[in-house]
Protein backbone atom coordinates (compact mmCIF):
# COMPACT_ATOMS: atom_id res chain seq x y z
CA UNK A 1 0.00 0.00 0.00
CA UNK A 2 1.30 3.41 -0.97
CA UNK A 3 -0.21 6.65 0.23
CA UNK A 4 -0.17 9.35 -2.46
CA UNK A 5 -0.77 13.07 -2.18
CA UNK A 6 -2.15 15.05 -5.10
CA UNK A 7 -2.23 18.83 -5.46
CA UNK A 8 -5.36 19.85 -7.38
CA UNK A 9 -6.07 23.20 -8.97
CA UNK A 10 -9.66 22.95 -10.25
CA UNK A 11 -10.57 25.09 -13.24
CA UNK A 12 -13.73 26.31 -11.50
CA UNK A 13 -11.97 28.47 -8.88
CA UNK A 14 -8.48 29.41 -7.69
CA UNK A 15 -8.43 27.08 -4.69
CA UNK A 16 -5.49 24.71 -4.41
CA UNK A 17 -6.32 21.49 -2.60
CA UNK A 18 -4.01 18.72 -1.46
CA UNK A 19 -5.66 15.36 -0.90
CA UNK A 20 -4.37 11.89 -0.09
CA UNK A 21 -5.36 8.52 -1.50
CA UNK A 22 -4.14 4.92 -1.39
CA UNK A 23 -3.36 2.94 -4.52
CA UNK A 24 -4.65 -0.42 -3.23
CA UNK A 25 -8.18 0.06 -4.56
CA UNK A 26 -9.12 0.45 -8.23
CA UNK A 27 -9.33 4.11 -9.29
CA UNK A 28 -13.14 4.18 -9.36
CA UNK A 29 -13.27 2.86 -5.77
CA UNK A 30 -10.62 5.10 -4.19
CA UNK A 31 -11.48 7.50 -1.44
CA UNK A 32 -9.76 10.84 -1.11
CA UNK A 33 -8.94 12.53 2.18
CA UNK A 34 -8.31 16.26 2.32
CA UNK A 35 -4.80 16.94 3.49
CA UNK A 36 -4.95 20.74 3.33
CA UNK A 37 -6.07 23.69 1.23
CA UNK A 38 -3.09 25.86 0.32
CA UNK A 39 -5.07 28.58 -1.44
CA UNK A 40 -8.66 29.67 -0.88
CA UNK A 41 -10.53 31.55 -3.59
CA UNK A 42 -12.83 34.45 -2.81
CA UNK A 43 -15.96 32.30 -3.05
CA UNK A 44 -14.66 29.67 -0.64
CA UNK A 45 -12.58 31.79 1.74
CA UNK A 46 -15.00 31.41 4.68
CA UNK A 47 -15.15 27.61 4.47
CA UNK A 48 -12.92 25.12 6.25
CA UNK A 49 -10.78 22.71 4.23
CA UNK A 50 -13.30 19.84 4.21
CA UNK A 51 -16.12 22.20 3.22
CA UNK A 52 -14.00 23.60 0.39
CA UNK A 53 -13.22 20.12 -0.87
CA UNK A 54 -16.93 19.20 -0.75
CA UNK A 55 -17.92 22.40 -2.59
CA UNK A 56 -15.27 22.05 -5.28
CA UNK A 57 -15.94 18.35 -5.84
CA UNK A 58 -19.58 19.26 -6.50
CA UNK A 59 -18.94 22.35 -8.66
CA UNK A 60 -16.20 20.97 -10.90
CA UNK A 61 -18.01 17.77 -11.96
CA UNK A 62 -21.22 19.77 -12.48
CA UNK A 63 -19.36 21.99 -14.96
CA UNK A 64 -17.76 18.99 -16.67
CA UNK A 65 -21.06 17.12 -16.92
CA UNK A 66 -22.91 20.17 -18.25
CA UNK A 67 -20.31 20.68 -20.98
CA UNK A 68 -20.36 16.96 -21.79
CA UNK A 69 -24.17 16.98 -22.12
CA UNK A 70 -23.93 19.96 -24.49
CA UNK A 71 -21.23 18.23 -26.55
CA UNK A 72 -23.39 15.11 -26.85
CA UNK A 73 -26.49 17.12 -27.80
CA UNK A 74 -24.76 19.40 -30.31
CA UNK A 75 -22.14 17.38 -32.23
CA UNK A 76 -21.90 20.08 -34.91
CA UNK A 77 -20.27 22.37 -32.30
CA UNK A 78 -17.38 20.00 -31.63
CA UNK A 79 -14.35 18.62 -33.43
CA UNK A 80 -12.24 15.53 -32.92
CA UNK A 81 -8.55 16.08 -32.26
CA UNK A 82 -5.69 13.59 -32.32
CA UNK A 83 -2.74 14.41 -30.04
CA UNK A 84 0.93 13.54 -30.64
CA UNK A 85 0.45 10.13 -28.98
CA UNK A 86 -2.42 9.23 -31.30
CA UNK A 87 -5.09 9.68 -28.62
CA UNK A 88 -8.36 11.12 -29.90
CA UNK A 89 -10.57 13.47 -27.95
CA UNK A 90 -13.39 15.88 -28.61
CA UNK A 91 -13.49 19.58 -27.92
CA UNK A 92 -15.65 22.52 -28.83
CA UNK A 93 -14.71 24.22 -32.09
CA UNK A 94 -12.80 27.43 -31.47
CA UNK A 95 -15.72 29.64 -32.54
CA UNK A 96 -17.97 27.83 -30.03
CA UNK A 97 -15.44 27.49 -27.21
CA UNK A 98 -17.46 27.91 -24.00
CA UNK A 99 -16.60 30.09 -21.07
CA UNK A 100 -18.11 29.66 -17.65
CA UNK A 101 -18.44 31.46 -14.37
CA UNK A 102 -20.29 31.03 -11.12
CA UNK A 103 -22.70 33.66 -9.90
CA UNK A 104 -22.78 34.83 -6.27
CA UNK A 105 -24.97 31.82 -5.34
CA UNK A 106 -22.52 29.42 -7.07
CA UNK A 107 -24.92 28.67 -9.92
CA UNK A 108 -22.92 27.82 -13.01
CA UNK A 109 -23.40 30.10 -16.02
CA UNK A 110 -22.07 28.80 -19.35
CA UNK A 111 -21.64 30.99 -22.41
CA UNK A 112 -21.21 29.33 -25.81
CA UNK A 113 -20.50 31.96 -28.45
CA UNK A 114 -21.99 32.00 -31.94
CA UNK A 115 -24.97 29.76 -31.22
CA UNK A 116 -27.95 30.09 -33.51
CA UNK A 117 -31.19 31.15 -31.84
CA UNK A 118 -32.52 27.63 -32.29
CA UNK A 119 -29.41 26.00 -30.75
CA UNK A 120 -29.46 28.42 -27.84
CA UNK A 121 -33.11 27.58 -27.15
CA UNK A 122 -32.39 23.83 -27.38
CA UNK A 123 -29.24 24.16 -25.25
CA UNK A 124 -31.17 25.93 -22.50
CA UNK A 125 -33.77 23.15 -22.58
CA UNK A 126 -31.04 20.49 -22.38
CA UNK A 127 -29.39 22.22 -19.42
CA UNK A 128 -32.72 22.69 -17.60
CA UNK A 129 -33.60 19.03 -18.14
CA UNK A 130 -30.47 17.87 -16.32
CA UNK A 131 -29.59 20.63 -13.87
CA UNK A 132 -32.72 22.66 -13.07
CA UNK A 133 -31.49 25.85 -11.33
CA UNK A 134 -27.86 24.80 -10.79
CA UNK A 135 -26.70 25.64 -14.34
CA UNK A 136 -27.77 28.32 -16.78
CA UNK A 137 -26.83 29.29 -20.31
CA UNK A 138 -25.90 32.93 -20.89
Secondary structure, DSSP 8 states (H G I E B T S, - for coil): --EEEEEE--TTSS-EEEEEEESSS-GGG---EEEEEEE--TTTTTS-HHHHHHHHHHHHHHHHHHHHHHHHH-GGGEEEEE-TTS-EEEEE-GGG--EEEE-TT--EEEE-TT--HHHHHHHHHHHHHHHTTSEEE-
